[in-house]
Amino acid sequence: MGDLDRFVLAQDEVYAQVRAELVLGEKRSHWMWFVFPQLAGLGTSPLARTYAVRSLEEARSYLAHPVLGPRLAECTQLMLGWAGSRSAVAILGTIDAIKFCSCMTLFELAALDNGNGAERFSHALDNFCQGRRDERTLQLMPATSNPRARRAGNFFPRLRVV
């Protein structure tokens, strides 16, 4: 079993419910960790640690995965369907809205080098995170993993997610 299979297995159990909740614009069940994952080091709960993305390379692999990449794109697009009418807090709740901004920051950066939909994540950040990238995600990103990560201070606004 591949390392990313932990996400596929968790999502397979609830993906129809995830889609339904995002279509309705109201998250009601517990799936945030493995549908909109964050970079390792941000979450401290056992589930957050289990479903943390461990590196920029793993984030790129997630995007390229034949199941996970399309699901992340679809869920992000479902969120974008609410742009201008509902906030991330209204859809996801306060804590999960912060996690969403962290996730979008991570995958925007991961997608930049391979042309794998960075615009989608940028639009989500613009619409749900006031155009701000999650500073903790940028700080935790290993500087050696990507030349753009080293220049993140110049490339991204260095503002905290509110």
N, C-alpha and C positions, 0 to 999 in steps of 0.2 A: 504494500500500500504506500503510495507516494505521500509526501509530507502535506501537500495541499488537500489530500483526501479528507482531512479533519473538517475542512470547510464544506466540502461537497456532502459528506455524510450528515452534518448538522443541518445544512440547508434543505436537503432532500426531504427531511421530516416535516418542514414547515413552509416550504417555498410558496405553495398556493395561498397559504394564509398571509404570508408577507405581502405578496402581490395585492391581495384583497384589501389589506389594511392600508397600503400605500395608495391604492386607487380611491379609497374612501377618505384618505387624508387624515387618518387617525390610527396610530400605532397602539395596539392593545395588548400584544403578547410580547414574549421575551426572545428576541432574535438579533438584536443590534450587534452583538460581538462578532458574529460570523457572517452577517450580511453586509455590514459597513465596518469592516475591521480597522483597527488602529495600529500604529507602530508600537512595537514592544517597548515597555517602559512607561507607558501612559496609564494603563489600568492596573489595579492591584488585586482585583478579585481573581479567584481561580479560573472563572470563565474568560475574563479579560486576558489572563496570561496564556491560557490554552489557545485562544483564537487571535493572539497578537501576530501581526506580520513582523517577522524578525529582521528584515533588511529590505533595502531598496530592490535588491535582486529578487527577493521573494515576492515583493509587490509587482514587479515586472512579470514574474512567472504567473502570478494570480491573474493579471490582465490577459496574458496569452493563453491561459487555460481554456479549453473548449467549453466548459460549463461555467466556471466562475467569472471569467471575463464578461461573457454575455449577460449573466445575471446581475453583475455589478452595474453594467451599462443600463440594463432595463430598470433596475431599482432607482438608479440615479435619474433616469428619464422620467419615471413615475413621480419622483419628488419634483422634478422641474415642471411637471404638469400643474403644480400648485404655485409656481413662481408668480408673485404679484398678488396672490389672493390669500395664501396661508403662509405663516412663518414655519421654520423648522421646529421651533418650540411648540407651536400649535399642533403640528403633525406628530412629532416624536417625543415631546416632553423636554424639559430644560436640560437634564444631564445628557440625554441621547442626542440632542441638538448639538451640543459641544463635541460629542464623539463623531457625529456626522461631519462637522467641519474639520476635525482631525483626519478622518478618513479621506475626505475630498482633497485635503492638502497632500497627503501621502500619495494618492493615486494620480493627482495632477503631476506631481514631480516624477513619478515612475513612468508616466505616459509621455513625458516631454521628449525623451530621446528616441522613442520607437514609433511615434506617430499613432499611438494607440488610444485616441480619443481624449487627449488632454483638454480639448475645448469643452467637452461635456462637464468635466470636473471643475474647470474654470467658471463655467456658467453657474454651476451649483454654488460655488464659493461666492460669486457675485450676488446671487439671488438670496441665499440663505445665511451667509456669514458676513454680510456687509463688505464683500470683496476682500476680506482679510484671510490670510493664511494662518493656520494654527502655529503659533510661535514655538510651543513645546515640541511639536512634531519636527519642525525645522531644526531646533536645537538638538534633538536626539538623533537626527539623521547623521549617520557616520560620514564625516567629511570626506573620507577616502572612497566612499562607495560611488561617488559620481562627481565629476567636475562642477556640474551645476549646483549640487548640494553645497559645495564649498563657496559658491558665489550666491547662495540663496539670499543673503542680505541685500545684494544688488538686484536680484531677479524678482523677488517677492517683497511686498510690503511687510515690514517686520512689526506687525501689530498683534495684540492679543485678541483672541476671540472673546467677545462679550457674552 
